[in-house]
Amino acid sequence: MFENTRPDSVCPAGQYSYCHNCDLFAGLDGLHVIAVQRPSMTSLLKVVVESTPARVGCPDCGIIAHSAGRKTVELIDAPVYGSPARLVWVKRRWRCQEPACSRGVFTEQNPKVAAPRALLTRRCMAYGVMMMRRENLSVQGLARQLGVDWHTAWNAIRPLLEAAAADERRFHNVATLGVDEHIWHHVNPARRGPKALTGMVDLTRDADGKVAARLLDLVPGRTGTVYADWLAARGEDFRNGIQIAPLDPFAGYKNAIDSELDEATAVLDAFHVVKLGTQAVDEVRRRVQQETLGHRGRKGDPLYRIRRLLQTGIENLTEAQARKIEEVITADPRHEEVFLAFQCAQELRAAYQHKDLRAGRRIAIKVLESFRSCPVPEIARLGRTLRRWRTEFLAYFTTGRANNGGTEAVNGLIELARRIARGFRNRHNYRLRMLLIGGGLDGYIPT
């Protein structure tokens, strides 16, 4: 055990002397270190602190109180040098001498250090929130660092997240709203409810035109009704502020936008449109494979050997890869359908990749006019799909390339957190954790 200078002597200014370096190390406003205890390098580090002696008035009547002894309180603190730490606070107790006052005996408090009757210090809770938010630390991992069990760590941090999630200010100034779904569990729905959750993401751009996507909410189900109900619950001011609403090609979400966001511009996500084009090429390749060879693709089959190349952007193909595609296509006239589908998919990609949005829009209009009459049935079907989404498809070129990419990025963070935690059983805890990890609580956690 190491002990610093105890407050037994009085300096010329009349103040008790403490070790400045020890106080600086502890970093606790209003408290001074009087001892540091660590029996071994593998045991808990305990920092013993006390407040500066001073006259204290009764909180109720203001009369100067008299000392009533000390009370030692041990708090869980943030780890120090990789070891769990405890803050041993030797609290001063006071007794009000005013007969008419009902206060009696009271104990000193310091809200900056810890809330009354709390188990964790405020900086320990802030540390836990930061580690889960920035470092993808699981609750169990945090508990190991603090030297406590899962319930102790989560029961201290959960109220902070619940208070932040209930703060309606999180929904202010949202101008671009993305939506997507993901699967949060893979067990029987009778045990944990719907497998799919619909997530709403703020995709509003800042003054520099950058998007800092943040998860706003997660609601059970994957239907247009779920999305519409959530929008209705947000209030008229929130809905009127939405100007752009990117979405995947799912009619349910589109119906919700039409019914609840009258003034918003729905934008079909570029990634999913290009994916539809690439999928059509693969469907053509597999159909032609069956028609020419009578079986699914095998290792030595020509079309099977170029299946990955057909999913690559033409600008990314090397000369050798381009020759390989040409050799396979020219080897059999029946392969021409595959090449035609490949060219159509590349034209669809070109519309999005063009640096000039007006030129890209002209290519997109050409796609809408030509695909539906294509002799390749899969491309014709894609053309009909795009025509049904014509307004949302072309909105990409009039909204500054609005897309759902930020929503997919948030989904990636969610999947990572779910794998680290090895799954979740409680949807309420899952929602709070994902709101934290997805940035939805940034700036609203009262620590």
C-alpha positions as CSV (number, residue, x, y, z in Angstrom):
1,M,0.0,0.0,0.0
2,F,1.2,3.5,-0.9
3,E,0.0,6.4,1.2
4,N,0.6,10.1,0.3
5,T,0.8,13.0,2.7
6,R,-2.1,12.8,5.1
7,P,-3.9,16.1,6.0
8,D,-2.4,16.2,9.5
9,S,-0.4,19.4,9.0
10,V,-1.7,22.9,8.1
11,C,0.1,25.0,5.5
12,P,0.6,28.8,6.0
13,A,-2.5,29.5,4.0
14,G,-4.5,27.4,6.5
15,Q,-5.3,24.6,4.0
16,Y,-4.6,20.9,4.5
17,S,-1.8,19.7,2.3
18,Y,-2.3,16.8,-0.2
19,C,-0.1,15.3,-2.8
20,H,-0.8,17.2,-6.0
21,N,0.6,14.4,-8.3
22,C,-1.7,11.9,-6.7
23,D,-4.7,14.1,-7.0
24,L,-3.8,14.8,-10.7
25,F,-3.5,11.1,-11.3
26,A,-7.0,10.4,-9.8
27,G,-8.6,13.3,-11.6
28,L,-11.6,13.7,-9.3
29,D,-12.8,17.2,-8.8
30,G,-13.2,18.0,-5.1
31,L,-11.6,14.8,-3.9
32,H,-8.0,14.1,-2.8
33,V,-6.1,10.9,-2.8
34,I,-5.1,9.7,0.7
35,A,-4.0,6.1,-0.1
36,V,-3.5,3.7,-3.0
37,Q,-3.8,-0.1,-2.3
38,R,-2.8,-3.0,-4.5
39,P,-1.7,-6.2,-2.7
40,S,-0.5,-7.8,-5.9
41,M,-0.1,-6.9,-9.6
42,T,-3.1,-9.1,-10.4
43,S,-5.5,-7.8,-7.8
44,L,-7.8,-4.8,-7.8
45,L,-6.3,-1.3,-7.6
46,K,-8.0,0.7,-4.9
47,V,-7.7,4.4,-4.7
48,V,-8.8,5.9,-1.3
49,V,-10.1,9.5,-1.5
50,E,-11.7,12.1,0.7
51,S,-12.9,15.6,0.4
52,T,-11.1,18.7,1.8
53,P,-12.2,19.5,5.4
54,A,-14.5,22.5,5.4
55,R,-17.6,23.8,7.2
56,V,-20.8,22.5,5.8
57,G,-24.3,23.8,6.2
58,C,-27.5,21.8,6.5
59,P,-29.1,21.4,3.0
60,D,-32.5,22.2,4.5
61,C,-32.0,25.0,7.0
62,G,-28.5,26.2,6.2
63,I,-27.3,25.9,9.9
64,I,-23.6,24.9,10.2
65,A,-23.6,21.1,10.8
66,H,-21.3,19.1,13.1
67,S,-19.3,16.1,12.2
68,A,-21.0,12.7,12.7
69,G,-18.0,10.5,11.7
70,R,-17.1,8.9,8.4
71,K,-18.7,6.3,6.0
72,T,-16.7,4.3,3.5
73,V,-18.2,3.7,0.1
74,E,-16.6,1.6,-2.5
75,L,-17.4,2.4,-6.2
76,I,-16.5,0.6,-9.4
77,D,-14.2,2.9,-11.4
78,A,-12.7,2.8,-14.9
79,P,-9.8,0.4,-15.4
80,V,-6.3,1.7,-14.7
81,Y,-3.3,0.4,-16.6
82,G,-5.4,-2.6,-17.8
83,S,-6.5,-3.6,-14.2
84,P,-9.9,-3.2,-12.6
85,A,-10.1,-0.3,-10.2
86,R,-12.2,0.7,-7.2
87,L,-12.7,4.1,-5.8
88,V,-12.8,3.9,-2.0
89,W,-14.5,7.2,-0.9
90,V,-14.2,8.0,2.8
91,K,-17.3,10.1,3.0
92,R,-17.9,12.7,5.7
93,R,-21.1,12.5,7.7
94,W,-22.8,15.5,9.3
95,R,-25.4,16.1,11.9
96,C,-27.7,19.2,11.9
97,Q,-28.0,20.7,15.4
98,E,-31.1,22.7,14.7
99,P,-34.0,21.2,16.8
100,A,-36.6,22.4,14.4
101,C,-34.9,20.8,11.3
102,S,-35.9,17.3,10.3
103,R,-32.7,16.6,8.4
104,G,-30.8,14.9,11.1
105,V,-27.7,13.1,9.9
106,F,-26.6,13.4,6.2
107,T,-23.7,12.2,4.1
108,E,-21.7,14.3,1.6
109,Q,-22.4,13.8,-2.1
110,N,-20.5,14.8,-5.2
111,P,-22.7,14.4,-8.4
112,K,-19.7,14.8,-10.6
113,V,-18.1,11.7,-9.2
114,A,-21.2,9.4,-8.8
115,A,-24.9,9.6,-8.3
116,P,-26.3,8.7,-4.8
117,R,-26.4,5.0,-4.2
118,A,-24.7,4.3,-7.5
119,L,-22.4,1.3,-8.0
120,L,-20.3,2.8,-10.8
121,T,-18.6,6.2,-11.0
122,R,-19.8,8.5,-13.7
123,R,-16.5,8.3,-15.6
124,C,-16.8,4.5,-15.4
125,M,-20.2,4.6,-17.1
126,A,-18.8,7.1,-19.6
127,Y,-15.9,4.7,-20.2
128,G,-18.3,1.8,-20.8
129,V,-20.5,3.7,-23.2
130,M,-17.4,4.9,-25.1
131,M,-16.0,1.4,-25.4
132,M,-19.3,-0.1,-26.7
133,R,-19.8,2.8,-29.1
134,R,-16.3,3.2,-30.5
135,E,-14.6,-0.1,-29.9
136,N,-17.6,-2.6,-30.4
137,L,-17.0,-4.0,-26.9
138,S,-19.7,-6.3,-25.7
139,V,-21.3,-5.9,-22.3
140,Q,-19.6,-9.1,-21.2
141,G,-16.2,-7.8,-22.4
142,L,-16.8,-4.5,-20.5
143,A,-17.8,-6.5,-17.3
144,R,-14.5,-8.4,-17.6
145,Q,-12.5,-5.1,-17.8
146,L,-14.4,-3.7,-14.7
147,G,-14.1,-6.9,-12.7
148,V,-17.9,-7.3,-12.3
149,D,-20.6,-9.5,-13.7
150,W,-22.8,-8.8,-16.8
151,H,-25.8,-7.6,-14.9
152,T,-23.9,-5.1,-12.8
153,A,-22.4,-3.5,-15.9
154,W,-25.5,-3.5,-18.0
155,N,-27.9,-2.4,-15.1
156,A,-25.7,0.7,-14.7
157,I,-25.5,1.7,-18.4
158,R,-28.9,0.7,-19.6
159,P,-30.8,3.7,-17.9
160,L,-28.4,6.1,-19.6
161,L,-29.2,4.6,-23.0
162,E,-33.0,4.4,-22.2
163,A,-33.0,8.1,-21.3
164,A,-31.1,9.1,-24.5
165,A,-33.4,6.9,-26.7
166,A,-36.5,8.6,-25.2
167,D,-35.2,12.1,-26.0
168,E,-37.3,13.4,-28.9
169,R,-34.6,15.9,-29.9
170,R,-32.8,13.0,-31.6
171,F,-35.4,13.4,-34.4
172,H,-34.9,17.1,-35.1
173,N,-33.5,18.4,-38.3
174,V,-33.8,15.1,-40.3
175,A,-34.1,16.0,-43.9
176,T,-33.1,12.7,-45.6
177,L,-34.5,9.5,-44.2
178,G,-33.3,6.0,-45.2
179,V,-35.0,2.7,-44.4
180,D,-33.9,-0.9,-44.6
181,E,-34.5,-4.2,-42.8
182,H,-32.3,-6.8,-41.2
183,I,-32.6,-10.1,-39.4
184,W,-31.8,-9.9,-35.7
185,H,-32.3,-13.5,-34.7
186,H,-32.7,-16.9,-36.3
187,V,-34.8,-18.9,-33.8
188,N,-38.5,-19.6,-33.6
189,P,-40.4,-16.3,-33.8
190,A,-42.7,-17.6,-31.1
191,R,-39.8,-17.2,-28.7
192,R,-38.4,-13.8,-29.7
193,G,-41.0,-12.2,-31.9
194,P,-40.5,-11.3,-35.6
195,K,-37.1,-12.1,-37.1
196,A,-37.0,-8.9,-39.2
197,L,-36.6,-5.4,-37.9
198,T,-37.1,-2.2,-39.9
199,G,-34.4,0.4,-39.3
200,M,-34.8,4.1,-40.0
201,V,-31.5,6.0,-40.6
202,D,-30.8,9.7,-40.8
203,L,-28.9,10.4,-44.0
204,T,-29.0,14.2,-43.9
205,R,-25.9,15.9,-45.3
206,D,-23.9,18.4,-43.4
207,A,-22.7,21.8,-44.7
208,D,-19.9,20.1,-46.6
209,G,-22.2,17.7,-48.3
210,K,-21.1,14.7,-46.3
211,V,-23.4,12.1,-44.8
212,A,-22.9,10.9,-41.2
213,A,-25.5,8.2,-41.1
214,R,-27.1,7.6,-37.7
215,L,-29.6,5.0,-36.7
216,L,-32.9,6.6,-35.5
217,D,-34.9,3.6,-34.5
218,L,-35.6,-0.2,-34.9
219,V,-39.1,-1.5,-35.0
220,P,-40.3,-5.1,-35.3
221,G,-41.5,-6.4,-38.7
222,R,-40.8,-5.7,-42.4
223,T,-43.9,-4.2,-43.9
224,G,-45.1,-0.9,-45.2
225,T,-47.5,-0.7,-42.3
226,V,-44.7,-0.9,-39.8
227,Y,-42.8,2.0,-41.6
228,A,-46.0,4.0,-42.0
229,D,-47.0,3.6,-38.3
230,W,-43.5,4.7,-37.2
231,L,-43.7,7.8,-39.4
232,A,-47.1,8.7,-38.1
233,A,-45.9,8.4,-34.5
234,R,-43.1,10.9,-35.1
235,G,-45.5,13.8,-35.6
236,E,-46.3,16.2,-38.3
237,D,-43.2,18.4,-37.8
238,F,-40.9,15.5,-38.3
239,R,-42.7,14.3,-41.5
240,N,-42.8,17.8,-43.0
241,G,-39.0,18.1,-42.5
242,I,-38.3,15.0,-44.7
243,Q,-37.3,16.1,-48.2
244,I,-35.6,12.9,-49.5
245,A,-36.5,9.3,-48.8
246,P,-34.1,6.7,-50.3
247,L,-35.4,3.1,-50.3
248,D,-34.8,-0.3,-51.7
249,P,-37.2,-1.5,-54.4
250,F,-39.8,-2.7,-52.0
251,A,-43.4,-1.6,-52.6
252,G,-44.3,-1.7,-48.9
253,Y,-41.9,1.1,-48.0
254,K,-42.9,3.0,-51.1
255,N,-46.6,2.9,-50.1
256,A,-45.6,4.2,-46.6
257,I,-43.7,7.1,-48.1
258,D,-46.6,8.0,-50.4
259,S,-49.1,8.0,-47.5
260,E,-47.0,9.7,-44.8
261,L,-44.4,11.8,-46.6
262,D,-46.3,13.7,-49.2
263,E,-43.6,16.3,-49.7
264,A,-40.6,13.9,-49.8
265,T,-38.9,12.7,-52.9
266,A,-38.5,8.9,-52.9
267,V,-35.2,7.7,-54.5
268,L,-34.6,4.2,-55.6
269,D,-31.2,3.1,-54.2
270,A,-28.5,2.9,-56.9
271,F,-26.8,-0.2,-55.4
272,H,-30.0,-2.3,-55.6
273,V,-30.7,-1.2,-59.1
274,V,-27.3,-2.2,-60.3
275,K,-27.7,-5.4,-58.4
276,L,-30.9,-6.2,-60.3
277,G,-29.0,-5.7,-63.6
278,T,-26.2,-8.0,-62.5
279,Q,-28.7,-10.6,-61.3
280,A,-30.5,-10.5,-64.7
281,V,-27.1,-11.3,-66.4
282,D,-26.6,-14.2,-64.1
283,E,-30.1,-15.5,-64.8
284,V,-29.5,-15.3,-68.5
285,R,-26.1,-17.1,-68.2
286,R,-27.7,-20.0,-66.2
287,R,-30.6,-20.3,-68.6
288,V,-28.3,-20.5,-71.7
289,Q,-26.1,-22.9,-69.8
290,Q,-29.1,-25.3,-69.4
291,E,-30.2,-24.8,-73.0
292,T,-26.7,-25.5,-74.5
293,L,-25.3,-28.2,-72.2
294,G,-28.4,-29.5,-70.4
295,H,-27.0,-29.1,-66.9
296,R,-25.9,-26.5,-64.4
297,G,-22.6,-24.9,-64.7
298,R,-19.5,-27.1,-64.0
299,K,-15.9,-26.2,-63.6
300,G,-14.9,-26.7,-67.2
301,D,-18.0,-25.2,-68.8
302,P,-17.2,-22.0,-70.8
303,L,-20.0,-19.8,-69.4
304,Y,-19.3,-21.0,-65.9
305,R,-15.7,-20.0,-66.2
306,I,-16.6,-16.3,-66.9
307,R,-19.4,-16.0,-64.4
308,R,-17.4,-13.7,-62.1
309,L,-16.2,-11.6,-65.1
310,L,-19.8,-11.0,-66.2
311,Q,-20.5,-9.4,-62.8
312,T,-17.5,-7.0,-63.1
313,G,-17.7,-3.5,-64.3
314,I,-16.3,-3.2,-67.8
315,E,-13.9,-0.5,-66.8
316,N,-12.4,-2.9,-64.3
317,L,-11.7,-5.7,-66.7
318,T,-8.1,-6.3,-67.9
319,E,-7.3,-7.0,-71.5
320,A,-6.9,-10.7,-70.8
321,Q,-10.2,-10.8,-69.0
322,A,-12.0,-9.0,-71.9
323,R,-10.4,-11.4,-74.4
324,K,-11.6,-14.4,-72.3
325,I,-15.2,-13.1,-72.4
326,E,-14.9,-12.5,-76.2
327,E,-13.6,-16.1,-76.7
328,V,-16.5,-17.7,-74.8
329,I,-19.2,-15.5,-76.4
330,T,-17.9,-16.1,-80.0
331,A,-17.5,-19.9,-79.4
332,D,-21.2,-20.5,-79.7
333,P,-23.9,-18.2,-81.3
334,R,-26.3,-19.1,-78.6
335,H,-24.0,-17.3,-76.1
336,E,-24.9,-13.9,-77.8
337,E,-27.9,-13.6,-75.4
338,V,-25.5,-13.6,-72.4
339,F,-23.3,-10.9,-74.0
340,L,-26.4,-8.7,-74.8
341,A,-27.5,-9.0,-71.2
342,F,-24.0,-8.1,-70.1
343,Q,-24.0,-5.0,-72.3
344,C,-27.4,-3.9,-70.9
345,A,-26.2,-4.2,-67.3
346,Q,-23.1,-2.2,-68.2
347,E,-25.3,0.6,-69.7
348,L,-27.3,0.6,-66.5
349,R,-24.1,1.0,-64.4
350,A,-22.9,3.8,-66.8
351,A,-25.9,5.9,-65.9
352,Y,-24.9,6.0,-62.3
353,Q,-21.2,6.3,-62.9
354,H,-21.3,9.3,-65.2
355,K,-19.8,12.4,-63.6
356,D,-22.4,14.6,-65.2
357,L,-25.8,13.9,-63.6
358,R,-27.6,15.3,-66.6
359,A,-25.8,13.0,-69.0
360,G,-26.4,10.1,-66.6
361,R,-30.1,10.9,-66.5
362,R,-30.2,10.8,-70.4
363,I,-28.6,7.3,-70.2
364,A,-31.2,6.3,-67.6
365,I,-34.1,7.5,-69.8
366,K,-32.6,5.5,-72.7
367,V,-32.5,2.4,-70.4
368,L,-36.2,2.9,-69.6
369,E,-37.1,3.1,-73.2
370,S,-35.0,0.3,-74.6
371,F,-34.9,-2.5,-71.9
372,R,-38.6,-3.4,-72.0
373,S,-38.4,-4.3,-75.7
374,C,-35.1,-6.3,-75.4
375,P,-35.3,-9.8,-77.0
376,V,-33.7,-11.2,-73.8
377,P,-36.7,-12.0,-71.5
378,E,-34.8,-11.3,-68.3
379,I,-33.7,-7.9,-69.5
380,A,-37.2,-7.1,-70.7
381,R,-38.5,-8.0,-67.3
382,L,-36.0,-5.7,-65.7
383,G,-37.1,-3.0,-68.0
384,R,-40.7,-3.4,-66.9
385,T,-39.6,-3.2,-63.3
386,L,-37.7,0.0,-63.8
387,R,-40.6,1.6,-65.6
388,R,-42.8,0.9,-62.6
389,W,-40.2,2.7,-60.5
390,R,-39.6,5.3,-63.2
391,T,-40.0,8.4,-60.9
392,E,-37.9,6.9,-58.1
393,F,-35.3,5.6,-60.5
394,L,-34.8,9.0,-62.1
395,A,-34.9,10.9,-58.8
396,Y,-31.3,9.8,-58.2
397,F,-30.2,12.3,-60.8
398,T,-32.1,15.3,-59.4
399,T,-31.3,14.8,-55.7
400,G,-27.6,15.0,-55.8
401,R,-27.0,11.2,-55.9
402,A,-29.2,10.5,-52.9
403,N,-28.9,6.8,-52.0
404,N,-29.3,4.3,-49.2
405,G,-25.5,3.6,-48.8
406,G,-25.4,5.1,-45.3
407,T,-28.2,2.8,-44.2
408,E,-26.3,-0.2,-45.5
409,A,-23.2,1.0,-43.6
410,V,-25.3,1.1,-40.4
411,N,-26.5,-2.4,-41.1
412,G,-22.9,-3.5,-41.3
413,L,-22.2,-2.0,-37.9
414,I,-25.2,-3.8,-36.5
415,E,-24.1,-7.2,-38.0
416,L,-20.6,-6.7,-36.5
417,A,-22.0,-6.0,-33.0
418,R,-24.4,-8.9,-33.2
419,R,-21.5,-11.3,-34.1
420,I,-19.3,-9.9,-31.3
421,A,-22.1,-10.4,-28.8
422,R,-22.9,-13.9,-30.3
423,G,-26.5,-13.0,-30.7
424,F,-29.1,-11.3,-28.6
425,R,-32.2,-12.7,-26.7
426,N,-33.8,-9.5,-25.5
427,R,-35.1,-7.1,-28.3
428,H,-35.2,-4.1,-25.9
429,N,-31.5,-4.5,-25.1
430,Y,-30.8,-5.2,-28.7
431,R,-32.5,-1.9,-29.8
432,L,-30.6,0.1,-27.2
433,R,-27.2,-1.4,-28.1
434,M,-27.8,-0.8,-31.8
435,L,-29.0,2.7,-31.3
436,L,-25.7,3.4,-29.5
437,I,-23.5,1.6,-32.0
438,G,-25.4,3.2,-34.9
439,G,-24.8,6.7,-33.7
440,G,-28.4,7.4,-32.8
441,L,-27.6,8.4,-29.2
442,D,-24.6,10.5,-29.9
443,G,-24.8,13.8,-28.0
444,Y,-27.8,12.7,-25.9
445,I,-26.3,10.4,-23.3
446,P,-26.4,12.2,-19.9
447,T,-22.9,11.3,-18.6
